[in-house]
């Protein structure tokens, strides 16, 4: 069986920053209320003329550059998104056209905030079976277009952005060591897009209870499946939804604060873009090193969850 890992990472966020103080002017909230409950201080919001595909394309180009590959080297494109430009064509097809890659398969995967992990594992299967060699996996979201900006319980949480990785065969012992995917459709009512208003509606209490239980649990599960102990984990890259949920996962793994990505402060919850965007940020900081054991974990609407344990390096 081939070892499959990440050989390139890229990201993109819009220039427009919306702070908690900006939100104080449009809804009944405060910077202190948002920070103490979520850890968020600001988020990026795309302009009207920038959609999910535009951010995905920028992140993809950066990932290809980091992987030292040309667009023509990619033979499958997967885009995780819950906010496509339109029902069809898919964002993945738009990325394919923009990159000038002819005929390679391209498809979107919608598992909301868990989408990137689902897409990553899907890509792994194709490479392990030798169906494809280099797979471009992107998480891109423009959540600002489905937010009710008068709802203080949701508008403070989300931001826009994109992250991308290139998956390929890596040396023995590196790459993805284990994964876990799951869903509980009965909980779908707690986090959804309203059919009438086309905006996000969330039962915050129930989603929080689900997340603080599920995210630490599936983090530990993939470590055990990989034949490792939690002490072997060097870095945790969790879905960036809420600092309290991130801390719950960190504590279960026994990690120090500096070993956990917490970009939620600057980006908010960017849904399927959250994990690759956080991964890119930590690599840029030099906090992820060759042969580090990394756990990436997410949860989202559905309700869904997913985690991956990997050993970093080519």
C-alpha positions in Angstrom: 0.0 0.0 0.0 1.3 3.4 -0.9 2.0 6.0 1.8 0.0 9.2 1.0 0.8 12.6 2.4 0.7 16.4 1.9 3.5 17.7 -0.3 2.2 21.3 -0.7 0.0 23.8 1.2 -1.6 27.1 0.2 -4.2 29.5 1.4 -6.0 32.7 0.6 -8.1 35.1 2.7 -9.8 38.3 1.5 -8.3 41.7 2.4 -11.5 43.0 4.1 -11.3 42.6 7.9 -14.5 42.8 10.0 -13.7 43.2 13.7 -15.9 42.6 16.7 -16.1 46.4 17.1 -17.5 46.6 13.6 -20.2 44.1 14.5 -21.1 46.1 17.6 -22.5 48.7 15.3 -24.9 46.4 13.5 -26.1 43.9 16.2 -26.6 43.8 19.9 -23.3 42.3 20.9 -19.9 43.4 22.2 -16.2 42.6 21.6 -16.0 41.2 25.2 -19.0 38.9 24.7 -17.6 37.5 21.4 -14.0 37.1 22.6 -14.9 35.4 25.9 -17.3 32.9 24.3 -15.6 32.1 21.1 -12.0 33.5 21.1 -12.8 35.4 17.9 -11.5 39.0 17.5 -11.9 39.5 13.7 -12.8 37.7 10.5 -12.2 38.2 6.8 -15.3 38.9 4.6 -15.1 38.7 0.8 -16.5 41.5 -1.4 -19.6 41.0 -3.6 -17.4 40.4 -6.6 -15.4 37.6 -5.0 -17.0 34.2 -4.6 -15.9 30.8 -3.3 -14.2 29.8 -6.6 -12.0 32.9 -6.7 -10.6 32.1 -3.2 -10.2 28.4 -4.1 -8.2 29.2 -7.2 -5.8 31.5 -5.3 -5.3 28.9 -2.6 -4.7 26.2 -5.2 -2.1 28.2 -7.0 -0.2 28.8 -3.8 -0.4 25.0 -2.9 1.0 24.1 -6.3 3.8 26.5 -5.9 4.7 25.1 -2.5 4.6 21.6 -3.9 6.9 22.6 -6.8 4.3 21.2 -9.3 2.7 22.6 -12.4 -1.1 22.6 -12.8 -0.7 19.8 -15.5 0.7 17.5 -12.8 -2.7 17.4 -11.1 -5.0 14.5 -12.1 -7.9 15.0 -9.7 -9.5 18.1 -8.1 -11.6 17.9 -4.9 -13.2 21.0 -3.4 -14.8 20.9 0.0 -17.4 23.6 0.3 -20.9 24.3 1.6 -21.1 27.6 -0.2 -20.5 27.0 -3.9 -20.8 29.9 -6.4 -24.0 28.1 -7.7 -25.6 24.7 -7.6 -23.6 23.9 -10.7 -21.1 24.0 -12.3 -19.1 22.8 -9.3 -16.4 25.0 -7.8 -13.9 22.2 -8.6 -14.8 22.5 -12.3 -14.3 26.3 -12.1 -10.8 25.7 -10.5 -10.0 23.2 -13.3 -10.8 25.7 -16.0 -8.9 28.6 -14.3 -5.8 26.5 -13.9 -6.0 25.3 -17.5 -6.0 21.6 -16.6 -8.0 19.8 -19.3 -10.1 16.7 -18.8 -9.1 15.7 -15.3 -12.0 14.8 -13.0 -13.2 17.5 -10.6 -16.0 17.4 -8.0 -17.3 19.2 -4.9 -17.8 17.5 -1.5 -20.3 19.1 0.9 -19.9 18.0 4.5 -19.8 21.6 5.8 -17.1 22.2 8.3 -16.0 18.5 8.2 -15.6 18.7 4.4 -11.8 19.1 4.2 -11.2 15.9 6.2 -13.7 14.0 4.1 -12.0 15.3 0.9 -8.6 14.5 2.2 -9.5 10.9 3.0 -11.2 10.6 -0.4 -8.1 11.7 -2.1 -6.0 9.3 -0.1 -8.0 6.3 -1.4 -7.5 7.3 -5.0 -3.8 7.6 -4.6 -3.4 4.4 -2.6 -5.1 2.4 -5.3 -2.9 4.1 -8.0 -6.0 5.6 -9.7 -4.4 9.0 -9.5 -1.0 10.4 -8.6 -1.4 14.0 -7.5 -4.7 15.2 -6.0 -5.5 18.9 -5.3 -7.7 19.1 -2.2 -9.3 22.5 -1.5 -11.5 23.9 1.3 -13.1 27.2 0.3 -16.0 29.0 1.8 -17.9 32.3 1.4 -20.1 31.9 4.5 -20.8 35.7 4.5 -23.4 35.2 1.7 -25.5 32.8 3.8 -25.2 34.7 7.1 -28.1 36.6 8.6 -26.3 39.8 9.7 -29.0 40.6 12.2 -28.6 37.3 14.1 -26.0 38.0 16.7 -25.7 34.2 17.5 -24.3 33.4 14.1 -23.0 36.5 12.3 -20.2 36.8 14.9 -18.8 33.3 14.2 -18.1 32.9 10.5 -15.5 34.3 8.1 -14.5 33.7 4.4 -11.3 32.1 3.1 -9.7 29.1 1.4 -7.0 26.6 2.1 -5.5 24.0 -0.3 -3.2 21.0 -0.2 -1.6 18.7 -2.8 -1.7 15.0 -1.9 0.8 12.5 -3.4 2.8 9.5 -2.6 5.4 10.1 0.2 8.2 8.0 1.7 7.5 5.0 3.9 6.3 5.8 7.4 5.1 9.3 6.5 1.8 10.7 5.4 -1.6 9.7 6.6 -1.4 7.0 9.2 -5.1 6.7 10.1 -8.4 8.4 9.8 -11.9 8.4 11.2 -15.1 9.7 9.5 -18.6 9.8 11.0 -22.0 11.3 10.8 -25.2 11.5 12.9 -28.0 12.6 10.6 -30.4 12.8 13.5 -28.5 15.9 14.7 -28.9 17.7 11.4 -31.7 19.9 12.8 -29.2 21.7 15.1 -27.2 23.3 12.3 -28.7 24.0 8.9 -29.4 26.5 6.2 -33.0 27.7 6.3 -34.9 27.0 3.1 -36.8 30.2 3.1 -34.2 32.8 4.1 -31.2 30.8 2.8 -29.3 31.7 5.9 -27.5 29.7 8.6 -29.6 28.7 11.7 -27.9 27.0 14.7 -28.8 25.6 18.0 -25.6 26.7 19.6 -26.0 24.8 22.9 -26.5 21.4 21.1 -23.7 22.0 18.6 -21.3 23.0 21.4 -22.2 19.8 23.4 -21.7 17.7 20.4 -18.4 19.3 19.5 -16.7 19.2 22.9 -17.6 15.5 23.1 -16.9 14.4 19.6 -13.8 16.3 18.6 -11.5 15.1 21.5 -12.9 11.6 21.1 -12.1 11.2 17.4 -8.7 12.9 17.9 -7.8 10.2 20.4 -9.3 7.5 18.1 -7.0 8.2 15.2 -3.9 8.3 17.4 -4.8 4.9 18.7 -5.6 3.6 15.2 -2.2 4.7 14.1 -0.6 2.6 16.9 0.6 5.7 18.8 0.1 7.2 22.2 -1.2 10.7 22.8 2.3 11.6 24.0 3.5 11.0 20.4 1.4 13.8 19.0 3.5 16.9 18.2 0.8 19.3 16.9 -3.0 19.5 16.7 -4.8 21.3 13.9 -8.4 21.4 14.9 -11.4 23.0 13.1 -11.4 26.6 14.1 -15.0 27.1 15.5 -14.6 28.1 19.1 -11.6 28.4 21.4 -13.4 26.5 24.2 -13.9 23.5 21.9 -10.3 23.7 20.7 -9.1 23.7 24.4 -11.3 20.6 25.1 -9.5 18.7 22.4 -6.1 20.0 23.5 -6.6 18.9 27.1 -7.7 15.4 26.1 -4.5 15.0 24.1 -2.5 16.5 26.9 -0.9 19.1 24.6 0.5 22.5 25.6 -1.1 25.6 24.1 1.8 26.2 21.7 1.3 22.8 20.2 -2.3 23.6 19.0 -3.4 25.8 16.2 -5.8 28.6 17.2 -6.2 30.8 14.2 -9.9 31.3 15.1 -8.8 34.6 16.7 -8.0 36.2 13.3 -10.2 34.2 10.9 -13.3 33.1 12.7 -15.0 29.9 11.6 -14.2 29.4 7.8 -16.0 26.1 7.7 -14.3 23.7 5.2 -11.5 26.1 4.7 -10.7 26.2 8.5 -8.3 23.3 8.8 -6.2 23.8 5.7 -6.0 27.6 6.4 -4.8 26.9 10.0 -2.3 24.3 8.7 -0.9 26.8 6.2 -0.6 29.4 9.0 1.3 27.1 11.3 3.7 26.0 8.5 4.4 29.7 7.7 5.2 30.2 11.4 7.7 27.3 11.3 5.8 25.4 14.0 5.4 22.1 12.0 8.5 20.1 11.3 9.7 17.1 9.4 8.5 13.8 11.0 6.1 15.6 13.4 2.9 13.6 14.2 0.0 15.8 13.3 -3.7 15.4 14.2 -6.3 17.3 12.1 -9.8 17.1 13.4 -13.1 18.7 12.5 -16.9 18.6 13.1 -19.8 20.2 11.3 -23.3 20.2 10.0 -24.9 16.9 9.4 -23.9 16.4 12.1 -20.5 15.1 10.9 -17.0 14.6 12.1 -13.6 13.5 10.8 -10.0 13.3 11.9 -6.7 12.3 10.4 -3.4 11.4 12.0 -0.3 11.8 9.8 3.4 12.0 10.0 4.6 15.2 8.3 7.1 15.1 5.5 7.7 13.8 1.9 
